């Protein structure tokens, strides 16, 4: 997949599942279940044991799936993830060497940021999207709206505290997508292989994004 194709898929789905679990098997299960549920996007965080191998397995098994690496904190890790087939890199902060690795290889990059200064710096450094983390701790949808108003050209991913109750508010506030973790992949459901539960949560979040975008477009 090209960089533009990856961006198109991310924007189409609008859900950014952060897979942060305690084993490679659980990570594979999460990604495969989400893929079957209609969310062909998965962020495998570097805190997962064997994360890079998980990325490699998923990209081999699902060529049309947007598999990326999360919590990438240095150039060496970024390069290893890219060699494994990662189609995007993201982190919880603004790390210029990670951005540089992604841009050099023509891969989507989504640095984390919090303040307006960091958002602008990330965008000027070449970010495709900027992940606002932790969003909820900074005021939730009001904070996203406050950033979106003066910086409408910067596509924002709201992450950190996104749930079923507030998700639509983030979309209405201008978020391009939502970073969701345990609210989409409850640990109990993962450990018990409760596909039906994850399918239902995926359906709900996809519906929220669709409804929020329709409402936002109607008000513009």
C-alpha positions as CSV (number, residue, x, y, z in Angstrom):
1,X,0.0,0.0,0.0
2,X,1.2,3.5,-0.8
3,X,1.4,6.3,1.7
4,X,-1.7,7.9,0.2
5,X,-3.6,4.6,0.3
6,X,-2.8,4.2,3.9
7,X,-4.0,7.7,4.7
8,X,-7.2,7.1,2.8
9,X,-7.9,4.0,4.7
10,X,-7.2,5.7,8.1
11,X,-9.5,8.5,7.2
12,X,-12.2,6.2,5.9
13,X,-12.3,4.1,9.1
14,X,-11.7,6.9,11.6
15,X,-10.9,4.4,14.4
16,X,-7.3,4.0,15.5
17,X,-7.1,0.9,17.7
18,X,-4.2,0.9,20.1
19,X,-3.3,-2.7,20.8
20,X,-1.5,-2.7,24.1
21,X,-1.7,-6.2,25.5
22,X,0.4,-8.7,27.5
23,X,1.4,-11.2,24.8
24,X,2.0,-11.6,21.1
25,X,-0.8,-14.1,20.8
26,X,-3.3,-11.6,22.3
27,X,-2.1,-8.9,20.0
28,X,-2.6,-11.1,16.9
29,X,-6.0,-12.0,18.2
30,X,-7.0,-8.4,18.7
31,X,-5.8,-7.3,15.2
32,X,-7.4,-10.3,13.4
33,X,-10.7,-9.8,15.3
34,X,-10.9,-6.1,14.5
35,X,-10.1,-6.8,10.9
36,X,-13.0,-9.3,10.7
37,X,-15.2,-6.7,12.5
38,X,-14.6,-4.1,9.8
39,X,-11.7,-2.2,11.3
40,X,-8.6,-3.0,9.1
41,X,-6.3,-0.7,11.1
42,X,-4.1,-1.8,14.0
43,X,-1.5,0.0,16.1
44,X,0.8,-2.6,17.7
45,X,2.5,-0.8,20.6
46,X,6.2,-1.5,21.4
47,X,5.1,-2.5,24.9
48,X,3.7,-5.8,23.5
49,X,6.2,-8.7,23.8
50,X,7.5,-9.5,20.4
51,X,5.7,-6.5,18.9
52,X,7.9,-6.2,15.8
53,X,7.3,-9.9,14.9
54,X,3.6,-9.3,15.4
55,X,3.7,-6.5,12.9
56,X,5.5,-8.7,10.4
57,X,3.0,-11.6,10.8
58,X,0.0,-9.3,10.3
59,X,1.4,-7.6,7.2
60,X,2.2,-10.9,5.6
61,X,-1.3,-12.4,6.4
62,X,-3.4,-9.3,5.7
63,X,-1.8,-7.3,2.8
64,X,-4.7,-4.9,2.8
65,X,-4.6,-4.2,6.5
66,X,-3.0,-1.0,7.8
67,X,-0.7,-2.3,10.5
68,X,1.5,0.2,12.3
69,X,3.8,0.6,15.2
70,X,2.9,2.5,18.4
71,X,5.0,4.0,21.2
72,X,8.0,4.3,18.9
73,X,10.6,6.3,20.8
74,X,13.8,6.2,18.8
75,X,15.3,5.8,15.3
76,X,16.5,2.3,15.8
77,X,13.1,1.0,16.8
78,X,11.5,2.9,14.0
79,X,13.8,1.3,11.4
80,X,13.1,-2.2,12.7
81,X,9.4,-1.6,12.6
82,X,9.6,-0.3,9.0
83,X,11.7,-3.3,8.0
84,X,9.0,-5.5,9.5
85,X,6.4,-3.9,7.2
86,X,4.8,-1.2,9.4
87,X,2.7,1.2,7.4
88,X,2.7,3.9,9.9
89,X,4.7,5.0,13.0
90,X,3.2,6.8,16.0
91,X,4.4,7.8,19.4
92,X,3.1,9.5,22.5
93,X,5.3,12.5,22.0
94,X,7.1,14.6,19.4
95,X,10.3,12.6,18.4
96,X,11.9,14.2,15.4
97,X,14.1,11.2,14.6
98,X,11.1,8.9,14.3
99,X,9.4,11.4,12.0
100,X,12.6,11.5,9.9
101,X,12.7,7.7,9.5
102,X,9.1,7.6,8.4
103,X,9.5,10.4,5.9
104,X,12.7,8.9,4.5
105,X,10.9,5.6,3.8
106,X,7.7,7.2,2.6
107,X,5.6,5.9,5.4
108,X,2.7,7.6,7.3
109,X,3.8,9.2,10.6
110,X,1.6,10.3,13.5
111,X,3.6,12.0,16.3
112,X,2.0,12.7,19.6
113,X,1.6,16.3,20.8
114,X,-0.3,18.2,23.5
115,X,0.3,22.0,23.3
116,X,-0.3,24.2,20.3
117,X,3.4,24.7,20.0
118,X,4.0,20.9,19.8
119,X,1.2,20.5,17.3
120,X,2.6,23.1,15.0
121,X,6.1,21.7,15.4
122,X,4.9,18.2,14.5
123,X,3.0,19.5,11.5
124,X,6.0,21.5,10.2
125,X,8.2,18.4,10.7
126,X,6.1,16.5,8.2
127,X,3.5,14.7,10.3
128,X,0.5,13.2,8.3
129,X,-1.6,13.5,11.4
130,X,-1.0,14.7,15.0
131,X,-2.1,12.5,17.9
132,X,-3.4,14.7,20.8
133,X,-2.6,12.7,23.9
134,X,-3.9,12.5,26.6
135,X,-6.9,14.3,25.3
136,X,-9.4,13.7,28.1
137,X,-6.9,15.0,30.7
138,X,-6.7,18.3,28.9
139,X,-10.5,18.9,28.6
140,X,-11.6,16.4,26.1
141,X,-13.6,17.6,23.1
142,X,-13.3,21.3,24.1
143,X,-9.6,21.0,23.9
144,X,-9.8,19.4,20.4
145,X,-12.1,22.2,19.3
146,X,-9.7,24.8,20.7
147,X,-6.8,23.3,18.7
148,X,-8.9,22.7,15.5
149,X,-10.2,26.3,15.3
150,X,-6.8,28.0,14.7
151,X,-5.2,25.0,13.1
152,X,-7.9,23.5,10.7
153,X,-5.2,22.3,8.3
154,X,-3.8,19.9,10.8
155,X,-5.6,16.5,11.0
156,X,-5.9,15.6,14.6
157,X,-6.3,12.1,16.2
158,X,-7.9,12.3,19.7
159,X,-6.5,9.7,22.0
160,X,-6.4,9.0,25.7
161,X,-9.7,8.7,27.4
162,X,-11.9,8.2,24.3
163,X,-15.0,6.1,25.0
164,X,-18.5,5.4,23.7
165,X,-20.0,8.3,25.6
166,X,-17.6,11.1,24.4
167,X,-16.5,9.7,21.0
168,X,-19.1,11.6,19.0
169,X,-18.1,14.8,20.7
170,X,-14.5,14.5,19.5
171,X,-15.7,14.0,15.9
172,X,-18.0,17.0,16.1
173,X,-15.1,19.0,17.6
174,X,-13.1,18.3,14.4
175,X,-11.0,15.2,15.1
176,X,-10.1,13.2,12.0
177,X,-10.0,10.0,13.9
178,X,-10.1,8.4,17.4
179,X,-7.4,6.5,19.2
180,X,-9.2,3.8,21.2
181,X,-7.7,1.1,23.4
182,X,-9.4,-0.8,26.2
183,X,-12.8,0.7,25.4
184,X,-12.6,-1.2,22.1
185,X,-10.6,-4.2,23.3
186,X,-11.5,-5.0,26.9
187,X,-8.9,-7.2,28.5
188,X,-11.5,-9.7,29.7
189,X,-12.9,-10.1,26.2
190,X,-9.4,-10.6,24.8
191,X,-8.4,-13.2,27.3
192,X,-11.7,-15.1,26.8
193,X,-11.7,-14.8,23.0
194,X,-15.1,-13.1,23.1
195,X,-15.3,-12.2,19.4
196,X,-19.0,-11.2,19.7
197,X,-18.2,-8.6,22.3
198,X,-15.4,-7.0,20.3
199,X,-17.5,-7.1,17.1
200,X,-20.3,-5.2,18.9
201,X,-17.9,-2.6,20.3
202,X,-16.4,-2.2,16.8
203,X,-19.9,-1.7,15.3
204,X,-20.7,0.9,17.9
205,X,-17.5,2.9,17.4
206,X,-17.8,2.8,13.6
207,X,-21.4,4.0,13.8
208,X,-20.4,6.8,16.2
209,X,-17.8,8.1,13.7
210,X,-20.2,7.9,10.8
211,X,-22.9,9.7,12.7
212,X,-20.5,12.3,14.0
213,X,-19.2,13.1,10.6
214,X,-22.7,13.4,9.1
215,X,-23.7,15.8,11.9
216,X,-20.5,17.8,11.4
217,X,-20.9,18.0,7.6
218,X,-24.6,19.0,8.0
219,X,-23.6,21.9,10.3
220,X,-20.9,23.3,8.0
